[in-house]
């Protein structure tokens, strides 16, 4: 038995949209892009912390002074610009 594929109508098409609130434009933009509530402030903070760790590891292992380089020392002193502490 064959089932006929129903053709899409305008009422079948929907677009996910989050309105901006609480200065979370990055979160809302990402969720709108992926068309679902995937990202939360906590999940994005976790990603930012992971990126910070990766950045510091890379800076520590480079051959331009490593942990003794001015850039590394300055970055550690300034802390993250990616996450509100």
TAQUIMO-V451428 format. One record per backbone hydrogen bond with DSSP energy under -0.5 kcal/mol. NH is the residue of the N-H (numbers start at 0). CO is the residue of the C=O. E is the energy in kcal/mol with one decimal. If there is no record, write none. Layout:
nh->{NH	NH}
co->{CO	CO}
e->{E	E}
This chain:
nh->{3	11	12	12	23	27	28	29	30	31	32	33	34	35	37	43	44	45	46	47	48	49	50	51	52	53	54	55	56	57	58	59	60	61	61	66	67	68	72	73	74	75	76	77	78	84}
co->{1	8	8	9	20	23	24	25	26	27	28	29	30	30	35	39	40	41	42	43	44	45	46	47	48	49	50	51	52	53	54	55	56	57	58	59	64	65	68	69	70	71	72	73	74	82}
e->{-0.5	-1.9	-0.6	-0.8	-1.5	-2.5	-2.6	-2.3	-2.6	-2.5	-2.1	-2.4	-0.8	-1.7	-1.9	-2.4	-2.0	-2.1	-2.0	-2.3	-2.4	-2.3	-2.5	-2.3	-2.4	-2.2	-2.6	-2.6	-2.3	-2.5	-2.8	-2.5	-1.4	-0.7	-0.6	-0.6	-2.2	-1.6	-2.3	-2.7	-2.5	-2.4	-2.2	-2.5	-1.6	-0.6}
